Each structure stands twice: as structure tokens, then as C-alpha cells.
Amino acid sequence: MHSTTEAPKKSNNILELLPGSLPKAKIPPNVDFEAAVSQVLELFPRLQKHHFTPDALWRDTYALTGTIRTFYFDSSVASTWASLSDSHGLLDATLVPGSVKVIKPEAGVEWIDCSFTFKTLTPATECSGILSLVPSDDGQWRIWVLRTFLEQLSGHGNVDKLDPANGGDEKNGNSGTTENHHYHFGAVVIGGGQSGLSVGGRLKALGVSYVILEKNVQVGDAWKLRYESARPHLPFERTFGPEYDEYLSKDELAKGHKQWAEKYRIDAFKGILMHSVDYKDAKSWTGKSGIVVGAANTAHDVADDMWQAGMQVTMVQRSRTLMYNSNIPTETSDRGMFSLPISIARILSSKVFHAMARAQPERYEALERAGFKVDPFGDIQDAVNVRLGGHYIDVGTSAKIGKNLV
């Protein structure tokens, strides 16, 4: 088996240093994939160096390392896997029926993916994983990418299936009374936004006493007090019910935060200058001119709201913006992409996004003609993990820019 190294457009960031390549391999015909995978799983936890490809990767999400960590190359992966699987008592590696699928992102690049489950004894856990196998020249199947996740601690609550509170007025694991001034919590969560509430719910499911400290008066105010047109550019199907829009408004997000907590208890120009955190709406500025400094998600929200209010809007952009459409199903993307080693996720995501960009050039050409610098062949992993921004998930404002409305 040989590998073909491919990377997105060069950028000066640490992602360029991460090892990773797609396997140049051909899946042979008439293969019993489930039998092949089962043979590999039978080797757990006795995996050795020759069971991996030379450029193998293993990304663990709390299952064996207790953190999120990626190991590179066969020798490192094999030695670390042997040590940790032995110390944790790994057992019962089992193929998830019907999960085997052949992946062919381009000609000459093929592998098979499958899901599996396993347990550990120390501590007692239930885990899962995704295995990516490629055929080698000697006819054996070898592990190219191994992904493992901690699902839950055995005998404890399931953090993904927290039961709603029934009756009572208990919040954050205590009664809310002030008689005991020396109550000791097992954990203190700073901030009652989406992340804080999620952590609180997971702590409760695990039976850990906790308190959430939030500076605002009510749960949800962190979003409710933002500008009127604010809306997340990612869907939240698992957290919010079907009565909510897929792309929430800021008031819906604030309302959802509050309901979730209750359910589970848990200076150079003349004019107005403000930061987006203080922006509410543009209703009182109809007919005026406005300048939006920035070109990522918040800037697009504000620019669109200003245009809707009848303003003449100019957007000031410092660097090219990576555009991403909102049509890929969330469930299809999340687990696979979040678990992949970043170097591989970077290659695959760029292939997908770049193919989409090539298929609709007019979308980007219209933006360029309007003076908006767009990067159709950018690096989403760079934007998300290194720049921490500089991208926009298009929910409609790009068309207005392309038509010179903004």
C-alpha cells in the first residue's frame, strides 16, 4: 500500500506540520468485509506494529487517554495502544452490524470504514470506535485510522440521555436553601450559557453535585441581550425541539437555554460607533448609511439586518472569507468529522468544499465583482482551529452582497 500526500492551499499555521495522507489503495472485489473487520477486531487488545500502516493515526476521545489526543505513525500508535489497552483492561471489541462501508473519495484512493464497540475494566467504561482499514500488498488488512470514544462510565447515568426533573424545586444539586452555608460542591461551572448548561446536565447525570455561576440575571440572557438579528449559523436539533427553527434566532436560543435549565434544573467619524455585542437592530436608522467592519458570521448578520431596515450598507473586509453552505446534514457530519485526526479531516473537508466551489463558480464571482474578497478554496480547518474565525456559513447575505445590495 502506498500513500498519496495531498494538502489544501498552503497557510502559515501548525496544521501544515501535522502528519497525514490519504491511502492510495484499491479494494479487491468479492470481499467479505464484515469477516475481514472481525478478524482485525479479534486482535484487540494485542495489536502490534505490523497491524498498522506505516502512516497510521489513532485519535482518542477520552476512552483510553482520558483526554483528546492523536498519535501518529505505526510504532507510536502500536506501543501506546498496547500500553493503554493493557492497563485499562480492554475487552469485547465487537463490530456494529451493518456499519461497514467502502469509502472512495477519488480514483485510486479507497478504504473501508466500520463502527465497533468495546469495554474497559479499569475504570469500568463503555466505549465505541471507528476503524478505517486498507488492503496491503501481502493481502492483509491493516489499520490506517483508528478512532475511539468514551461513551459512558458503566453503572453511572448516561450523559446524553438525562431524564427531566420531576417535581420539587431542587436546582444545581441542592435545595436552594441557605441554611447550610458550608455546602461543598463536587464541581463549580463558570458560566450558564450553552456549554455551562451542558456541563451541568452531564455532571448531574453522573451524580456529581455542582453549582453553575452565571453573571446575568436569567439563564439565556447571554444571548437574549444581543443584537436583534443575531442567530447561530449551525443547527441544534438534539438540544431544541421541533417547534424551533433549525437556525435559531437569538431569542429562541435564549428561550431554549432557559427551558433547558428548567427542564433539567440545572472614534474617527461622526455618527454612532458600537461593538456588535451592543447592537440590537437598525429600525431607527432607516435611510441612513452604515459601515460594518468585519466579514464573518456576525458581520453578515448585522449587514443583512441593516439592509432589511432600509439602510445603505458597506462592509469593510480585511482578508478573504471562507464561504460554506448550510445544506450538509448535521448528523452526517458531526461524529465522523469531529473524531477524525485534524490532518485527515483537513484533506477530506477541503476535497468536499473545493468540489462544491468548483461546481458553482458564479456564486463566488458575483461576490468578487461586488468587491467582497472570498476564498472559495480556503482551509476550513485553518479557519476553525487556528484563526478561530474568518469564515461565514452562508444563510442568505452573500446573495445580497453579490447583487450590490450591501
N, C-alpha and C positions, 0 to 999 in steps of 0.2 A: 504494500500500500504506500502511495506517495501522497504528499500534501501540496496543495497549491495555496500560496500565501497571497491574500488579497486584502487590501485595507482601503477605507474611504479616503477622500481628499485629505492630504497631509495638514496637520494642525499642530501647533506647538503646545502639546499637553502630554500628560503622563500616559494617556491611553495608547500613544504611539509605542510605548515601551512594553506593553503587555503582550506576552506570547499568545499566539492563537492563529489557527488557519483551518480552512475547510478541507475535509478529506477528499482526495482525488481517488475515487473508487467506483467500482461497478458492481451492483448487487447481482449475483448469479441467479439464473431462472430456476423455477421449481424448488424453492427453498421453503422448508417448514420453519417459519420464523419463530413461532412460539417454542418449538423444540430447541432451536438454537439459543434463544434467550434463556430458557430454563436451564440449559447446560451451563451457561455463564453464571446464573444466579446460584446454582448449586456450589459454585466455588467460593461464595461468600461464607465466612469472612477470611478465606485462605487465599485471597487474591495476591498474585505476585507480579513482578515487573513485566514478565513476558505476556501477561494477560491484558496489557495496555498497549496502545500505540505509542511510539516514541514521543509524540507531541500531545499526549493525553492531558486532560484537565479534570479536576474534581472541585466542584463548588458545593460547600456545605452550608446549610442554613440552620444552625443550632442543633442539628441532630447528633453529631459526634464531637464537634469542636466547641460547642457552647456559644458560638458567635457566627458571623457570616464571613466565610473565608474561602479563598480559591487557592488550589495547589496546582502547579504546572509541571509537566513532563513525567514520564513513566516512573523514574526512580523515586522522585519525591512523592508522587501520588501513592505508589505501592507501599513505600515504607511507612508513610503517615497513616494510610488506611489500615495496614496490618497492626500498627501500634494501638490506634484508637478503637478499632473494632474488637480487638482482644480485651482492652481494658474496660470497655463498656459492655462486653458480652453480647455482641450482635448475633441474632438468630432469626430464623423463619423468613428469609428473603424469598418473597413469593411474587410471581408475575400477576399483574392485574389482567384478567381475561379480556381479550378483545382490544387491548391497548397498543398492540404492535402496529406500526405503520412505517411505510417506506418514505423517506424524505429525498426529493430530487430538486434542489433549488436551481440547478443549471446543469447543462450537459457535462458529464464526467465527474460530477460531484454527487455522491449518493451515500446514504446511511440509513439505518433503521432506528427508530425511537420506540421505547416502551416504558410503561409505568410499573412500579413494583412497590411492595410494602415490606417492612421489616420491623423488628423489635430490638430493644436493648434491655439488659438486666440491671445495669448499674449506670445511672438510675433507671428505673423501670419506665420505658417510654414506648410510644407507638410512632413510627416514622414512615415516610414514603420517599420515593425517589423516581428519577427518570434516567434511563440508561440509553446511551447512543452507541451503537455498535457498527463496526465496518469490517468487511471481509479482508483478510490478509492474503499474501501470495501463497502461503502454505495451506490455505483452505480453512483456517481457523478464524473465528470471530473474535475481534479484540475491542476493548473498551476505548472509545475516543473521548467521550464526555460522560462524566458521572455526576449526577445531581442528587443531593439528599436533603430532606427537610424534616424537622421535628414537627409532628402533628399534635401530640399532647402527651402529658405525663400520665402514665397509667394510674387509674384509681382516683384521678382528680377530674374536675369539671372540664368540659370541652370549651375552650376559649372562643370557638366560632359558633357555639350554639348556647349562648347564655339565655336562661329562662327569664321571662319578665317577672318583676316583683309582684307578689300577691298580697295586698293589704298592708297595714302598718305604715309607719312613717319613717322607716329607717333609711338613712342616707349615708353613703360612703362607709358602710360597715359599722356605724354606730347609731344610737338612737337620736342623736342631735341634742341631747340634754347637756347641761353644763355642770351637772353635779360632780362628775369625775373630771377634775381639772388636769389629771395626770394620765389621761388615756394614751397608751402607746400604740401607734400605728405601725404596721409592718412596712408600709411604703408611703411616701409623700409624692404626689404627682403635681408638678408645677404647670398650671395652665389647664383650663377647661374647654379647649377647642376640640376639634375632631380627634387629634392624636391623644390628648389628655383623657377624653371620654372613652376612647377605645382602650387605652391602657387600664383605666379604672374598671371597665367591664371585664377585661381579661383577668385582672387581679381578683375580682370578685368571683369569677368562675373557678379560679384556682383556690379559693378560700383564704386569700391573703387580705388582712384588714388594711384599709388605705384611706387617705383623705386627698381630695383634689382642691388645690388652692387656685382660685381664679380672681383676677383683679377687677373684672367687670361685675356689674350688679347682678345680671342674669346670665344663665347659660345661653349661648347663642349670640350674645352682644358683640363678640369679636367680629362677627360677620354682619349682624343686623345694623351696626353703626357705620358701615362702609358706604361708599357711593351707591346711588340707587341702581345703576345698571350693572353692578358687579355680578358676575356669575362664574362658577367654576367651569373650566373647559374640559373636564373629564366627568363621565357619568358615575353615579354611585348606586348602582342597582341593589347591592347587598345591604346597604345601610338604610336606604329610604324606600318606602313602599311604592306601589303602582300609582297612587294618587298624585305623586310628584312627577314633574317633567324630568326627562333623562338628564338634561343640562339644567341644573338648579339655578334659580335666581338667588341673590344673596339673602332675601327674606325667607325663601324656602329653606335655604341652608341653615339659617339661624333657627327657624321653627323646628327643623329636623333635629338639630343639636339639642334643643330644649326638650322635645318629645322623647328623644333617645335617653336623655338623662333621667327624665321622669319615669320612663318605661322600665329602665333597669336600675333606677335610683343612683343611681350613680351621679433779584431786586433791580433790574436794568430796563424796565419798560413800564409804561403807565397802564395799569389795569390790575386785575386780581391774580395773584400768584398763590397757588396752593399745591400741596402734595396730594397724590391720588387717595391717600388714606383719609383726607379731609373732604374729598369730593362727594357730593350727594347726587346732584342732577344739574342739567343745563336749562331747565324750564324758564328761568328768569333771564336768560341770555339770548333769547330768540332774536335773530337778525344781527348779532354781533359776530366778531371773529375770534376764534380760539386757536391756541397752539398747544399741541400735545407733544411733550418731549419724551421720546421712547417709542418703541415699535413692537413690544411683546404683548402678552395677553391683556394686561391691564390697560395699556395704551390703546389697543384696539377697542376694548370695551368703552372707554371714555370717548374716543373719537366717534364711534358709532352713535353713542348717546347724544353727543353734541350735534351730530348731523340730523338725527331724528328730531331734535328740538329746534331745527331751523337755523343752525349756526353755519358759518363758513369756517371749515376746519382745515388746519395744516398740521401734518405730523412731521416731527423732526426725528430723523433716524440716524444713529451713529454708525451702525455696522449692519451687515446683511442679516436678514432674519430667516430662519429655517421655518418653512411652512409645512404643516401636517394636517391632513383632513381627518374628519371625525367619524368615518364610516366603518373602521375595523371593529368588530365585536369585542367588547371588553373581556369576556370570558375566554375568548380565543387567545388573547394576547397575554393576559396577566401572568398566569402561572409559568408558562413557558419562558417568557422574556425575563421575568424577574429572577428566575432561577439560573439562567444561563451565565457562564463566565462573561464578563463585560467584553472581553476581546472578541468572543464569538458572537455575542449579541450585537456588537458594533458592525461586524461584517454582514450579518443577516439582515439587520434592520436597514442598513444602507442599501442593500440589494433591493429590498422591497420598496423603500421610499424613492430611490432613484428610478426604478422602473415605473412607478406611478408618475413621477415628474416627467419622464420622457414621453409618457402616454398623453399628457395634457400640457404641452408647451405654451399654448396661448394663455393659460392661467397665469403663468409667471411672466410672460412677455408683456401682458397688459399692465402688470404691476411695475415692471421696469419702465415702460413708456410713461407711466404716471409719475415716475421719479422715486418709486419705492425700491430700494435695493433688496432684492430677495436672493436667497441662496437655495435653489432647487436641489442641488446635490450636496447639501450640507451633512453634518455628522450629528445625529440626534443624541448619541451617547455623550458627545462632547458638550452639547448644549445642556443636557440634563445633569451630567455628573461632574463636569469641570467648570463650565461657565455659570451653571446654575440659573440659566435663563437665556434670553436672546432668541427664543423661538415663539411661534404663535400657532395654536391649533385653530384653524380657520372655521369659524361658525357664521361667516357671512360678511364680515367687514372688508375682507380682501376684495370682494366684488365691487364694493363702493369705492375703494381706492382705485381699482382698475378703471372705473368709469369716471374718475376725476371728481367724485362727489366729496371725497376727503382729500 
